Every structure is written in C-alpha cells, then in structure tokens.
Amino acid sequence: MASSGRRVRASSPMVNIISLICFTVILSVGQLLFKQAALSLRGHGATSNFLLLMKEPAFLAAVALYAASTVLWVWILSRVSLSQAYPWVAVGVVLVRLLAHF
C-alpha cells in the first residue's frame, strides 16, 4: 500500500519501455528543433533574437516537446528507478548525433 492508502499497481515492463522510447525520441526531436531555431537567428542582432525566437515555429515546437517530455519523464520516474531510466537519456544523445546528419 502507498502511504496515501491507495494500492500501488505493478508497472508493466512493456509500458515502461514504450514510454522510455517515446521520451527519448521526443527529447531528441526537441534538440533538433532547438538547433533549427538557433540557425534562424544567424545574422540578426542580439537584441532582436528574443523576439525572433518567440515567432519561430521550430523554437515553439521544441519548447512544447520539452514540456511534454518533462511531464512524461516525471511519470516514468514514478514507475521506474532512476538507475533504469537514466541510460535512455544517453540513448537520446546518440540519437541526436545520428539524426543531426540528416
């Protein structure tokens, strides 16, 4: 029993793996979108960068994906230990490196 009096349901390994894969992909795509947004700032003065970012679809999409991945990450950590979940962040680093070539 959980301390709140509710039962703790055993988490499904398949759901955990699918969730971790989704988290990794979302985080990786967010990184690629941040890079795309950063490239759109080239050649602009530092003072106009903030306003340009607020209008840049790639930046807004990246922020939305990062917000979603944060919520997903917290949910994952409620089901999986950090020592099991964190290696998926490293997988994301490798995935970004591979996808950056396309």
DSSP file with accessible surface (Angstrom, degrees, kcal/mol):
  #  RESIDUE AA STRUCTURE BP1 BP2  ACC     N-H-->O    O-->H-N    N-H-->O    O-->H-N    TCO  KAPPA ALPHA  PHI   PSI    X-CA   Y-CA   Z-CA
    1    1 A M              0   0  172      0, 0.0     6,-0.2     0, 0.0     2,-0.1   0.000 360.0 360.0 360.0 142.7    0.0    0.0    0.0
    2    2 A A    >   -     0   0   32      4,-2.9     3,-2.2     1,-0.1     6,-0.0  -0.380 360.0-104.9 -77.6 162.9    1.1    3.5   -0.7
    3    3 A S  T 3  S+     0   0  137      1,-0.3    -1,-0.1     2,-0.1     0, 0.0   0.762 120.0  61.3 -64.2 -21.1    1.3    6.0    2.2
    4    4 A S  T 3  S-     0   0   73      2,-0.2    -1,-0.3     1,-0.0     3,-0.1   0.471 120.5-106.8 -83.5  -1.2   -1.9    7.7    0.9
    5    5 A G  S <  S+     0   0   49     -3,-2.2     2,-0.3     1,-0.3    -2,-0.1   0.382  82.8 121.8  92.9  -5.5   -3.8    4.4    1.4
    6    6 A R        -     0   0  182      1,-0.1    -4,-2.9    -5,-0.1    -1,-0.3  -0.654  67.9-107.6 -89.4 150.1   -4.1    3.6   -2.3
    7    7 A R        -     0   0  216     -2,-0.3     2,-0.7    -6,-0.2    -1,-0.1  -0.492  24.4-131.7 -72.9 143.6   -2.7    0.5   -3.8
    8    8 A V        -     0   0  109     -2,-0.2     2,-0.3     3,-0.0    -1,-0.1  -0.872  22.0-144.2 -96.2 118.3    0.4    0.7   -5.9
    9    9 A R        -     0   0  202     -2,-0.7     2,-0.1     1,-0.1     0, 0.0  -0.660  22.0-109.3 -84.1 137.1   -0.2   -1.2   -9.1
   10   10 A A        -     0   0   89     -2,-0.3     2,-0.3     1,-0.1    -1,-0.1  -0.418  37.5-119.9 -63.4 135.4    2.8   -3.0  -10.5
   11   11 A S        -     0   0   40     68,-0.2    -1,-0.1    -2,-0.1     3,-0.0  -0.599  21.4-116.5 -83.7 142.9    4.0   -1.3  -13.6
   12   12 A S     >  -     0   0   49     -2,-0.3     4,-2.3     1,-0.1     5,-0.2  -0.608  13.2-142.8 -77.2 127.4    4.0   -3.2  -16.9
   13   13 A P  H  > S+     0   0   97      0, 0.0     4,-2.4     0, 0.0     5,-0.2   0.882 101.6  52.9 -58.4 -37.2    7.6   -3.6  -18.3
   14   14 A M  H  > S+     0   0  118      2,-0.2     4,-2.6     1,-0.2     5,-0.2   0.919 108.8  48.6 -66.6 -42.1    6.3   -3.1  -21.9
   15   15 A V  H  > S+     0   0   59      1,-0.2     4,-2.6     2,-0.2    -1,-0.2   0.911 111.7  51.2 -62.5 -40.5    4.5    0.2  -21.0
   16   16 A N  H  X S+     0   0   20     -4,-2.3     4,-2.4     2,-0.2    -2,-0.2   0.930 111.3  46.3 -63.2 -44.9    7.8    1.3  -19.3
   17   17 A I  H  X S+     0   0   78     -4,-2.4     4,-2.5     2,-0.2    -2,-0.2   0.934 113.6  48.1 -65.6 -44.9    9.9    0.5  -22.3
   18   18 A I  H  X S+     0   0   90     -4,-2.6     4,-2.6     1,-0.2    -1,-0.2   0.918 112.3  50.3 -62.1 -40.8    7.5    2.2  -24.8
   19   19 A S  H  X S+     0   0   14     -4,-2.6     4,-2.7    -5,-0.2    -1,-0.2   0.911 110.5  49.1 -63.5 -42.1    7.3    5.2  -22.5
   20   20 A L  H  X S+     0   0    8     -4,-2.4     4,-2.4     2,-0.2    -2,-0.2   0.891 111.1  49.8 -66.4 -37.9   11.1    5.4  -22.3
   21   21 A I  H  X S+     0   0   78     -4,-2.5     4,-2.6     2,-0.2     5,-0.2   0.941 111.7  48.3 -64.6 -45.6   11.4    5.1  -26.1
   22   22 A C  H  X S+     0   0   58     -4,-2.6     4,-2.9     1,-0.2     5,-0.2   0.927 111.3  50.7 -60.0 -44.7    8.8    7.9  -26.6
   23   23 A F  H  X S+     0   0   11     -4,-2.7     4,-2.7     1,-0.2     5,-0.2   0.936 111.0  48.5 -57.8 -47.0   10.7   10.1  -24.1
   24   24 A T  H  X S+     0   0    4     -4,-2.4     4,-2.2     1,-0.2    -2,-0.2   0.916 113.7  45.6 -62.7 -43.1   14.0    9.6  -25.9
   25   25 A V  H  X S+     0   0   69     -4,-2.6     4,-2.8     2,-0.2     5,-0.3   0.932 113.1  49.6 -67.4 -44.4   12.5   10.4  -29.3
   26   26 A I  H  X S+     0   0   42     -4,-2.9     4,-2.4    -5,-0.2    -2,-0.2   0.933 112.6  47.7 -60.3 -46.4   10.7   13.4  -28.1
   27   27 A L  H  X S+     0   0   31     -4,-2.7     4,-2.0    -5,-0.2    -1,-0.2   0.922 113.1  48.7 -61.9 -41.3   13.8   14.8  -26.3
   28   28 A S  H  X S+     0   0    1     -4,-2.2     4,-2.1    -5,-0.2    -2,-0.2   0.923 111.3  48.0 -66.6 -44.6   15.9   14.1  -29.5
   29   29 A V  H  X S+     0   0   56     -4,-2.8     4,-2.4     1,-0.2    -1,-0.2   0.907 109.2  55.5 -63.9 -39.2   13.5   15.8  -31.8
   30   30 A G  H  X S+     0   0    0     -4,-2.4     4,-2.4    -5,-0.3    -1,-0.2   0.916 106.3  50.9 -58.4 -42.8   13.3   18.8  -29.4
   31   31 A Q  H  X S+     0   0   84     -4,-2.0     4,-2.1     1,-0.2    -1,-0.2   0.919 109.7  49.6 -61.8 -42.6   17.1   19.1  -29.6
   32   32 A L  H  X S+     0   0   52     -4,-2.1     4,-2.2     1,-0.2    -1,-0.2   0.891 111.0  49.8 -64.8 -37.3   17.0   19.1  -33.4
   33   33 A L  H  X S+     0   0   34     -4,-2.4     4,-2.6     2,-0.2    -1,-0.2   0.881 107.5  54.0 -69.1 -37.1   14.2   21.8  -33.4
   34   34 A F  H  X S+     0   0   54     -4,-2.4     4,-2.5     2,-0.2    -2,-0.2   0.919 109.5  48.8 -61.5 -40.5   16.3   23.9  -31.0
   35   35 A K  H  X S+     0   0  120     -4,-2.1     4,-2.3     2,-0.2    -2,-0.2   0.925 110.1  50.6 -64.8 -42.5   19.2   23.7  -33.4
   36   36 A Q  H  X S+     0   0  110     -4,-2.2     4,-1.2     1,-0.2    -2,-0.2   0.922 111.6  48.3 -60.9 -42.4   16.9   24.7  -36.3
   37   37 A A  H  < S+     0   0    1     -4,-2.6     4,-0.5     1,-0.2     3,-0.3   0.908 109.5  52.9 -64.4 -40.2   15.6   27.7  -34.3
   38   38 A A  H >< S+     0   0   47     -4,-2.5     3,-1.4     1,-0.2     4,-0.4   0.893 104.9  54.9 -63.5 -38.3   19.2   28.7  -33.5
   39   39 A L  H >< S+     0   0   71     -4,-2.3     3,-1.1     1,-0.3    -1,-0.2   0.820  99.1  62.1 -64.8 -28.7   20.2   28.6  -37.1
   40   40 A S  T 3< S+     0   0   41     -4,-1.2    -1,-0.3    -3,-0.3    -2,-0.2   0.669  96.5  61.3 -71.0 -13.6   17.3   31.0  -37.9
   41   41 A L  T X  S+     0   0   29     -3,-1.4     3,-1.9    -4,-0.5    -1,-0.2   0.593  75.0 120.0 -87.6 -11.7   19.0   33.6  -35.6
   42   42 A R  T <  S+     0   0  181     -3,-1.1     3,-0.1    -4,-0.4    -3,-0.0  -0.268  77.7  17.4 -56.6 136.5   22.2   33.8  -37.7
   43   43 A G  T 3  S+     0   0   87      1,-0.3     2,-0.3     0, 0.0    -1,-0.3   0.439 100.5 112.2  84.0  -0.6   22.8   37.3  -39.0
   44   44 A H  S <  S-     0   0   92     -3,-1.9    -1,-0.3     1,-0.1     5,-0.1  -0.793  72.6-103.3-105.0 151.0   20.5   39.0  -36.6
   45   45 A G    >>  -     0   0   43     -2,-0.3     4,-0.8     1,-0.1     3,-0.7  -0.277  30.4-113.3 -68.2 155.6   21.5   41.4  -33.8
   46   46 A A  H >> S+     0   0   88      1,-0.2     3,-0.6     2,-0.2     4,-0.5   0.835 113.2  58.0 -61.1 -32.2   21.4   40.1  -30.2
   47   47 A T  H 34 S+     0   0  136      1,-0.2     4,-0.4     2,-0.1     3,-0.3   0.832 107.2  46.1 -72.0 -27.8   18.6   42.4  -29.2
   48   48 A S  H <> S+     0   0   41     -3,-0.7     4,-2.4     1,-0.2    -1,-0.2   0.595  89.9  86.8 -90.2  -8.3   16.2   41.1  -31.8
   49   49 A N  H <X S+     0   0   43     -4,-0.8     4,-2.6    -3,-0.6     5,-0.2   0.880  85.5  52.5 -60.4 -41.8   16.9   37.4  -31.1
   50   50 A F  H  X S+     0   0  135     -4,-0.5     4,-2.0    -3,-0.3    -1,-0.2   0.945 112.1  44.9 -61.6 -46.8   14.4   37.1  -28.3
   51   51 A L  H  > S+     0   0  110     -4,-0.4     4,-0.7     1,-0.2    -1,-0.2   0.896 112.8  51.7 -65.1 -38.4   11.6   38.5  -30.5
   52   52 A L  H >X S+     0   0   54     -4,-2.4     3,-0.8     1,-0.2     4,-0.6   0.912 108.4  51.6 -64.3 -40.7   12.6   36.3  -33.4
   53   53 A L  H >< S+     0   0   35     -4,-2.6     3,-1.0     1,-0.2     7,-0.2   0.889 103.5  57.4 -62.6 -40.0   12.6   33.2  -31.2
   54   54 A M  H 3< S+     0   0   77     -4,-2.0    -1,-0.2     1,-0.3    -2,-0.2   0.719 113.2  41.2 -65.8 -18.0    9.1   33.9  -29.9
   55   55 A K  H << S+     0   0  163     -3,-0.8    -1,-0.3    -4,-0.7    -2,-0.2   0.457  90.2 105.6-104.0  -5.0    7.9   33.9  -33.6
   56   56 A E    <X  -     0   0   42     -3,-1.0     4,-2.3    -4,-0.6     3,-0.3  -0.672  58.1-155.7 -84.7 114.2   10.0   30.9  -34.7
   57   57 A P  H  > S+     0   0   92      0, 0.0     4,-2.6     0, 0.0     5,-0.2   0.870  93.3  55.7 -56.8 -37.6    7.8   27.8  -35.1
   58   58 A A  H  > S+     0   0    7      1,-0.2     4,-2.3     2,-0.2     5,-0.1   0.909 109.2  47.0 -63.7 -39.6   10.8   25.4  -34.6
   59   59 A F  H  > S+     0   0   39     -3,-0.3     4,-2.6     2,-0.2     5,-0.2   0.936 112.6  48.4 -66.9 -45.3   11.5   27.0  -31.2
   60   60 A L  H  X S+     0   0   86     -4,-2.3     4,-2.2    -7,-0.2    -2,-0.2   0.905 112.8  48.5 -63.4 -38.9    7.9   26.9  -30.1
   61   61 A A  H  X S+     0   0   40     -4,-2.6     4,-2.7    -5,-0.2    -1,-0.2   0.911 110.7  51.3 -66.5 -40.6    7.6   23.3  -31.1
   62   62 A A  H  X S+     0   0    0     -4,-2.3     4,-2.6    -5,-0.2    -2,-0.2   0.919 110.1  48.7 -63.3 -42.9   10.9   22.5  -29.3
   63   63 A V  H  X S+     0   0   66     -4,-2.6     4,-2.4     2,-0.2    -1,-0.2   0.922 112.0  49.4 -63.5 -42.4    9.6   24.1  -26.1
   64   64 A A  H  X S+     0   0   60     -4,-2.2     4,-2.5     1,-0.2    -2,-0.2   0.920 112.0  48.4 -63.0 -42.4    6.3   22.3  -26.3
   65   65 A L  H  X S+     0   0   47     -4,-2.7     4,-2.9     1,-0.2    -2,-0.2   0.903 111.0  50.2 -65.0 -40.4    8.1   19.0  -26.8
   66   66 A Y  H  X S+     0   0   64     -4,-2.6     4,-2.0     2,-0.2    -1,-0.2   0.891 110.3  50.3 -66.0 -36.9   10.4   19.7  -23.9
   67   67 A A  H  X S+     0   0   56     -4,-2.4     4,-2.1     2,-0.2    -2,-0.2   0.942 113.1  46.3 -64.2 -44.5    7.4   20.5  -21.7
   68   68 A A  H  X S+     0   0   48     -4,-2.5     4,-2.6     1,-0.2    -2,-0.2   0.913 111.7  51.1 -63.9 -41.4    5.8   17.2  -22.8
   69   69 A S  H  X S+     0   0    2     -4,-2.9     4,-2.8     1,-0.2    -1,-0.2   0.858 107.3  54.1 -67.6 -31.4    9.0   15.2  -22.2
   70   70 A T  H  X S+     0   0   82     -4,-2.0     4,-2.3     2,-0.2    -1,-0.2   0.938 110.5  45.3 -66.6 -44.9    9.3   16.7  -18.7
   71   71 A V  H  X S+     0   0  107     -4,-2.1     4,-2.2     1,-0.2    -2,-0.2   0.937 115.1  48.3 -62.9 -43.8    5.8   15.6  -17.8
   72   72 A L  H  X S+     0   0   36     -4,-2.6     4,-3.0     1,-0.2    -2,-0.2   0.914 109.4  53.6 -62.7 -41.3    6.5   12.2  -19.3
   73   73 A W  H  X S+     0   0   44     -4,-2.8     4,-2.8     2,-0.2    -1,-0.2   0.921 108.3  48.5 -60.8 -45.2    9.8   11.9  -17.5
   74   74 A V  H  X S+     0   0   93     -4,-2.3     4,-1.1     2,-0.2    -1,-0.2   0.921 112.8  48.8 -62.5 -42.0    8.2   12.5  -14.1
   75   75 A W  H >< S+     0   0  107     -4,-2.2     3,-0.6     1,-0.2     4,-0.4   0.926 111.3  50.1 -63.4 -43.0    5.5    9.9  -14.9
   76   76 A I  H >X S+     0   0    2     -4,-3.0     4,-2.2     1,-0.2     3,-2.0   0.928 107.3  54.0 -60.5 -44.3    8.2    7.4  -16.0
   77   77 A L  H 3< S+     0   0   63     -4,-2.8    -1,-0.2     1,-0.3    -2,-0.2   0.725 100.1  61.5 -66.6 -18.4   10.2    8.0  -12.8
   78   78 A S  T << S+     0   0   88     -4,-1.1    -1,-0.3    -3,-0.6    -2,-0.2   0.649 117.5  30.4 -76.4 -13.4    7.1    7.2  -10.8
   79   79 A R  T <4 S+     0   0   52     -3,-2.0     2,-0.3    -4,-0.4    -2,-0.2   0.624 122.0  41.9-114.6 -25.6    7.2    3.8  -12.4
   80   80 A V  S  < S-     0   0   13     -4,-2.2    -1,-0.2    -5,-0.1     5,-0.0  -0.959  83.7-106.1-130.4 147.2   10.9    3.1  -13.0
   81   81 A S    >>  -     0   0   51     -2,-0.3     4,-2.1     1,-0.1     3,-0.8  -0.329  29.7-119.4 -69.8 153.6   14.0    3.7  -10.9
   82   82 A L  H 3> S+     0   0  101      1,-0.2     4,-3.0     2,-0.2    -1,-0.1   0.876 114.0  59.5 -61.8 -35.7   16.3    6.5  -12.0
   83   83 A S  H 34 S+     0   0   97      1,-0.2    -1,-0.2     2,-0.2    -2,-0.0   0.789 111.2  41.4 -66.5 -24.9   19.1    4.0  -12.5
   84   84 A Q  H <4 S+     0   0  125     -3,-0.8    -1,-0.2     2,-0.1    -2,-0.2   0.806 120.3  42.1 -87.3 -33.0   17.0    2.2  -15.0
   85   85 A A  H >< S+     0   0    0     -4,-2.1     3,-1.7     1,-0.2     4,-0.4   0.866  99.9  68.3 -83.4 -36.7   15.6    5.2  -16.7
   86   86 A Y  T >X S+     0   0  138     -4,-3.0     3,-1.9     1,-0.3     4,-1.0   0.817  85.9  66.6 -63.5 -33.1   18.6    7.5  -17.0
   87   87 A P  H 3> S+     0   0   71      0, 0.0     4,-1.7     0, 0.0    -1,-0.3   0.809  91.3  67.2 -56.9 -22.9   20.6    5.4  -19.5
   88   88 A W  H <> S+     0   0   68     -3,-1.7     4,-1.8     1,-0.2    -2,-0.2   0.788  91.6  60.3 -68.3 -24.3   17.8    6.3  -22.0
   89   89 A V  H <> S+     0   0   32     -3,-1.9     4,-1.7    -4,-0.4    -1,-0.2   0.920 103.8  50.4 -65.7 -40.8   19.0    9.9  -21.8
   90   90 A A  H  X S+     0   0   58     -4,-1.0     4,-2.0     1,-0.2    -2,-0.2   0.882 105.9  55.1 -63.8 -37.4   22.3    8.7  -23.1
   91   91 A V  H  X S+     0   0   71     -4,-1.7     4,-2.7     1,-0.2    -1,-0.2   0.906 105.3  54.2 -60.3 -38.9   20.5    6.9  -25.9
   92   92 A G  H  X S+     0   0    5     -4,-1.8     4,-2.7     2,-0.2    -2,-0.2   0.886 104.1  54.0 -62.7 -38.0   18.9   10.3  -26.8
   93   93 A V  H  X S+     0   0   99     -4,-1.7     4,-2.0     2,-0.2    -1,-0.2   0.935 111.6  44.8 -61.8 -44.4   22.4   11.8  -27.0
   94   94 A V  H  X S+     0   0   88     -4,-2.0     4,-2.4     2,-0.2    -2,-0.2   0.920 111.9  52.9 -65.4 -41.9   23.4    9.2  -29.5
   95   95 A L  H  X S+     0   0   46     -4,-2.7     4,-3.0     1,-0.2     5,-0.2   0.917 108.1  50.2 -62.2 -41.9   20.1    9.5  -31.4
   96   96 A V  H  X S+     0   0   32     -4,-2.7     4,-2.1     1,-0.2    -1,-0.2   0.932 109.6  52.0 -61.9 -43.5   20.6   13.3  -31.8
   97   97 A R  H  < S+     0   0  169     -4,-2.0     4,-0.4    -5,-0.2    -1,-0.2   0.911 113.6  43.6 -59.5 -42.8   24.1   12.7  -33.1
   98   98 A L  H >< S+     0   0  102     -4,-2.4     3,-1.0     1,-0.2    -2,-0.2   0.930 116.0  46.2 -69.3 -44.6   22.8   10.3  -35.7
   99   99 A L  H >< S+     0   0   61     -4,-3.0     3,-1.8     1,-0.2    -2,-0.2   0.738  96.8  73.9 -71.7 -22.8   19.8   12.4  -36.7
  100  100 A A  T 3< S+     0   0   63     -4,-2.1    -1,-0.2     1,-0.3    -2,-0.2   0.712  86.8  64.7 -65.0 -17.6   21.9   15.6  -37.0
  101  101 A H  T <         0   0  134     -3,-1.0    -1,-0.3    -4,-0.4    -2,-0.2   0.602 360.0 360.0 -80.3 -11.1   23.4   14.3  -40.2
  102  102 A F    <         0   0  209     -3,-1.8    -3,-0.0    -4,-0.1    -4,-0.0  -0.586 360.0 360.0-101.8 360.0   20.1   14.4  -42.0
